[in-house]
Amino acid sequence: MSERTESLRAIDDGDAFEAVADKTMSRRERYRRLFDRWVLAPGRIIRGDVRARIGASILLLYALVGLFGPRLYTEPEVNQGPRSITPLSEGLTHPLGTDNLGRDILAQIIHATPSMLQMIVAGGLFVTVLGVTVGTTAGFSGGRTDRVLSLLTDIVMTIPGLPLIVILAALLEPQDPVVTGLVLTINVWAGLAREIRSQVLSISRHSYVEASQAMGLSTPTIIVKDILPNIMPYVLITFVNAARQVIFASIGLYFLGVLPYDSVVNWGVMIDQAVSGGAMHVMSLAHWLIAPLAAITLLSFGLILFSQGTDRMFNPRVRARHSSTTDTADEPADETTTTTGGGIR
């Protein structure tokens, strides 16, 4: 009777499964299991997927360049070297050559990377967090909450995005990359919230969600444990799309001169200066234009590959198959997936 009483009490507290785990595992073992399931297992999934490995490698390269590149490579300045030299014409002194003012092009690429990464993270997180919060709350709560949030989402979606961004950029003249990232994604979250709401409405009718509600679990607990894992692949793809939108929007607005760049080193600024300097018409200056375009393309390509290759990371069964501390009796194998050559196929 005492065990039954403890189980019922755990259910009333809204965390029955954790209560059972506390009685069978020590705190250290529990932390080790969580670390294995949420850190090591996703790492094994990424390692077993070619797309995820390539995408993660590209993103890691950009992260390392953004963190350590400006400290290790000289800041670009006028007359840093001979003007308009081609790549490798002077060995490794200027690997990507220089522009028409003698500034090292590789130095400009490296020193523009940190601000671009900050814009991407700020804009992507803003869209993802706000869109998922509004969409899940509206879809799961229903009633007046759903009507109010849906009305707010519809209003934001009707506002033209590009004119709004141009007006805000002209008014605020953002210099901080984080503020720039927020401005560039100011109304993107509304579309995500609308789509997340429709998915949550469908998921909330499933039997396991109804069972969680019957057990008396709180709304945040049901959203985190029953709903979010089902929409996380879509959320990740949305984050990548928002990040790519920040890249292209910032490049375009810097190129057009809408965003201020008096003291900003940016790939869009480089493209603008290259086009103005004749890189589109003079073959000896083509490297000046190709270098920032290649940096933009490679970063976008890495984001796409990483998002496509990590869909299975948020599948609890697939993650359990790659977790060394998960009991196979607790986590049934996914019969629809097979392992071939060390990877998920």
C-alpha positions in Angstrom: 0.0 0.0 0.0 2.9 2.4 0.7 4.3 2.0 -2.8 0.8 2.7 -4.3 0.5 5.8 -2.1 3.8 7.1 -3.2 2.9 6.6 -6.8 -0.4 8.4 -6.5 1.4 11.2 -4.7 3.9 11.4 -7.5 1.1 11.6 -10.0 -0.5 14.4 -8.0 2.8 16.3 -8.0 2.8 16.1 -11.9 6.1 14.3 -12.3 5.4 10.6 -11.8 8.2 9.3 -14.0 10.9 11.3 -12.2 9.6 10.2 -8.8 10.1 6.5 -9.8 13.6 7.3 -11.2 14.6 9.0 -7.9 13.9 5.7 -6.0 16.0 3.6 -8.4 18.9 5.9 -9.3 21.2 8.2 -7.4 21.4 11.8 -8.3 24.7 11.4 -10.0 23.4 8.5 -12.1 20.4 10.5 -13.0 22.5 13.5 -14.2 24.7 11.1 -16.1 21.7 9.6 -17.8 20.3 13.0 -18.7 23.7 14.1 -20.1 23.9 10.9 -22.1 20.4 11.2 -23.5 20.5 15.0 -24.3 24.1 15.6 -25.2 26.0 12.4 -26.1 23.1 10.7 -28.0 22.4 13.7 -30.3 26.2 13.8 -30.9 26.1 10.1 -32.0 23.1 10.9 -34.3 25.0 13.7 -35.9 28.1 11.6 -36.3 26.0 8.9 -38.1 24.6 11.3 -40.7 26.7 12.7 -43.5 24.7 15.8 -43.9 24.7 16.6 -40.2 28.5 16.0 -40.0 29.2 18.4 -43.0 26.8 21.0 -41.7 28.1 20.9 -38.2 31.7 21.1 -39.4 30.9 24.2 -41.5 29.1 25.9 -38.6 31.9 25.0 -36.2 34.4 26.5 -38.6 32.4 29.8 -38.7 32.1 29.7 -34.9 35.9 29.3 -34.5 36.5 32.1 -37.0 34.1 34.4 -35.2 35.6 33.7 -31.8 39.3 33.6 -32.4 39.8 35.0 -35.9 39.7 38.7 -35.0 42.2 38.1 -32.3 44.6 36.2 -34.5 44.3 38.1 -37.8 45.2 41.7 -38.3 42.3 44.1 -38.6 41.8 45.4 -42.2 43.0 48.9 -42.9 43.8 51.1 -45.9 47.2 50.5 -47.5 47.6 47.3 -45.6 49.3 45.9 -48.7 49.6 46.6 -52.5 46.4 47.6 -54.1 44.2 45.2 -56.1 46.5 42.2 -56.0 45.1 38.8 -56.8 44.9 35.8 -54.4 48.3 34.2 -53.5 50.2 36.6 -55.8 52.3 37.4 -52.8 52.2 34.0 -51.1 50.3 33.7 -47.8 50.8 37.4 -46.9 47.4 38.2 -48.5 45.8 34.8 -49.3 42.7 36.3 -50.9 44.3 39.4 -52.3 43.5 43.0 -51.6 40.9 45.5 -52.7 41.4 48.8 -54.5 42.4 50.5 -51.2 45.0 47.9 -50.3 42.9 46.2 -47.5 43.3 42.5 -47.0 40.2 40.7 -48.2 40.6 37.7 -45.9 40.9 40.1 -43.0 37.6 41.7 -43.9 35.9 38.3 -44.2 37.2 37.3 -40.8 36.4 40.5 -39.0 32.9 40.6 -40.5 32.1 37.1 -39.2 31.4 37.8 -35.5 28.8 40.5 -36.2 27.1 38.3 -38.7 26.9 35.4 -36.3 25.5 37.7 -33.6 22.8 38.9 -36.0 22.0 35.3 -37.0 21.7 34.1 -33.4 19.7 37.1 -32.2 17.2 37.0 -35.1 16.8 33.2 -35.1 16.3 33.0 -31.4 13.8 35.9 -31.4 11.7 34.3 -34.1 11.9 30.8 -32.7 11.2 31.7 -29.0 8.4 34.2 -29.7 6.8 32.1 -32.4 6.8 28.9 -30.5 5.6 30.5 -27.3 2.7 32.3 -28.9 1.8 29.3 -31.2 1.8 26.6 -28.5 0.0 28.8 -26.0 -2.7 29.7 -28.4 -3.2 26.2 -29.8 -3.2 24.4 -26.4 -5.1 26.9 -24.3 -7.9 27.7 -26.7 -10.8 30.0 -25.8 -10.2 33.7 -25.2 -6.4 33.3 -25.1 -6.4 31.7 -28.5 -8.6 34.4 -30.0 -6.5 37.2 -28.6 -3.2 35.7 -29.7 -4.5 34.7 -33.1 -5.8 38.3 -33.6 -2.4 39.7 -32.7 -0.7 37.2 -35.0 -3.0 38.2 -37.9 -2.3 41.9 -37.4 1.4 41.4 -37.4 1.2 39.2 -40.5 -0.6 41.9 -42.5 2.2 44.4 -42.0 4.5 44.4 -45.1 7.8 43.1 -43.9 10.4 44.9 -46.1 8.9 48.5 -45.8 8.7 48.0 -42.0 12.3 46.9 -41.8 13.5 49.8 -44.0 11.6 52.3 -41.8 12.9 50.8 -38.5 16.4 50.7 -39.9 16.2 54.4 -41.0 14.7 55.4 -37.6 16.9 53.4 -35.3 20.1 53.3 -37.4 21.3 50.2 -35.5 25.0 49.7 -35.0 24.7 46.8 -32.5 24.5 43.4 -34.4 22.0 42.1 -31.9 19.6 45.0 -32.5 20.1 44.6 -36.2 19.1 41.0 -36.1 15.9 41.8 -34.1 15.0 44.5 -36.6 15.4 42.2 -39.6 13.1 39.6 -38.1 10.6 42.0 -36.4 7.5 40.3 -37.9 8.8 36.9 -39.1 7.6 35.2 -35.8 4.0 35.7 -36.7 4.1 33.1 -39.6 5.8 30.6 -37.3 3.2 31.2 -34.5 0.3 30.6 -36.9 1.8 27.3 -38.2 2.8 26.1 -34.8 -0.7 26.8 -33.5 -2.2 24.5 -36.2 0.2 21.7 -35.4 -0.5 22.0 -31.6 -4.2 21.8 -32.3 -3.7 18.5 -34.0 -1.3 17.1 -31.4 -3.4 18.1 -28.5 -6.1 15.6 -29.6 -3.8 12.6 -29.3 -4.5 10.1 -26.5 -1.2 10.6 -24.7 -1.9 14.3 -24.3 -5.4 13.6 -23.0 -3.9 11.0 -20.6 -1.4 13.7 -19.3 -4.3 16.1 -18.7 -6.3 13.4 -16.9 -3.3 12.7 -14.6 -3.4 16.4 -13.6 -0.1 17.5 -15.2 0.4 21.2 -15.5 0.0 22.9 -18.9 3.8 23.9 -19.1 4.7 20.2 -18.3 2.4 18.9 -21.0 3.7 21.4 -23.6 7.4 20.6 -22.8 7.1 16.8 -22.6 4.3 15.9 -25.0 4.0 18.7 -27.6 7.4 20.3 -28.1 9.2 17.0 -29.0 6.8 16.5 -31.9 7.3 20.0 -33.4 11.0 20.4 -32.7 12.2 19.3 -36.2 9.9 21.9 -37.7 11.1 24.5 -35.2 14.7 23.7 -36.1 14.1 24.2 -39.8 12.3 27.5 -39.0 15.3 28.7 -37.0 17.5 27.9 -39.9 15.2 29.7 -42.3 15.1 32.7 -40.0 18.9 32.7 -39.8 19.2 32.6 -43.6 16.7 35.4 -43.8 18.9 37.5 -41.5 21.9 36.8 -43.6 20.3 37.7 -46.9 18.3 40.7 -45.5 21.4 42.2 -43.8 23.6 41.7 -46.9 20.9 43.3 -49.1 20.3 46.3 -46.8 24.0 46.9 -46.3 24.5 46.7 -50.1 21.7 49.2 -50.7 23.0 51.5 -48.0 19.8 51.3 -45.8 21.8 50.1 -42.8 24.5 52.4 -41.6 28.1 51.0 -42.1 30.5 53.9 -41.4 32.4 51.7 -38.9 30.9 48.3 -39.8 32.8 45.5 -41.6 30.2 43.4 -43.3 30.0 41.1 -46.3 27.2 43.3 -47.8 29.5 46.3 -47.4 32.2 44.4 -49.2 29.9 43.5 -52.1 28.8 47.1 -52.4 32.3 48.4 -52.5 33.4 45.6 -54.9 30.6 46.5 -57.3 31.4 50.2 -57.0 35.0 49.5 -57.5 34.5 47.7 -60.8 34.8 44.0 -59.7 31.9 43.0 -62.0 33.7 44.3 -65.1 37.4 43.8 -64.4 38.6 40.2 -64.2 41.6 41.1 -62.0 39.2 42.4 -59.3 36.7 39.4 -59.5 38.2 37.9 -56.3 37.0 41.0 -54.4 33.4 40.1 -55.2 33.7 36.3 -55.1 35.2 36.1 -51.6 32.2 37.6 -49.7 29.7 35.7 -51.9 31.5 32.4 -51.2 31.4 33.2 -47.4 27.6 33.8 -47.6 26.9 30.7 -49.7 29.0 28.4 -47.5 27.3 29.6 -44.3 23.8 29.2 -45.7 24.8 25.8 -47.1 26.0 24.7 -43.7 22.8 25.8 -42.0 20.7 23.9 -44.4 22.7 20.7 -44.2 22.7 20.8 -40.4 18.9 21.3 -40.2 18.3 18.5 -42.7 20.6 16.1 -40.9 19.4 16.6 -37.4 15.7 15.8 -37.8 16.1 12.6 -35.9 17.8 14.3 -32.9 14.3 15.2 -31.5 12.8 11.7 -32.0 12.8 10.2 -28.5 13.0 6.6 -29.8 15.9 7.3 -32.1 17.7 9.3 -29.4 17.1 6.3 -27.0 18.7 3.9 -29.5 21.9 6.0 -29.4 21.9 6.5 -25.6 24.2 4.0 -23.8 22.6 4.5 -20.4 19.0 4.1 -21.5 17.3 0.8 -20.6 16.0 -0.9 -23.7 13.0 -2.1 -21.7 12.0 1.5 -21.0 12.6 2.8 -24.5 11.2 0.6 -27.3 13.2 0.4 -30.5 12.0 2.3 -33.5 10.9 -0.5 -35.8 10.9 1.9 -38.8 14.6 2.7 -38.6 17.5 0.5 -39.1 21.2 1.1 -38.5 23.5 0.5 -41.4 27.3 1.1 -41.4 27.1 3.0 -38.1 24.5 5.5 -39.3 20.7 5.9 -39.4 19.2 5.1 -42.7 
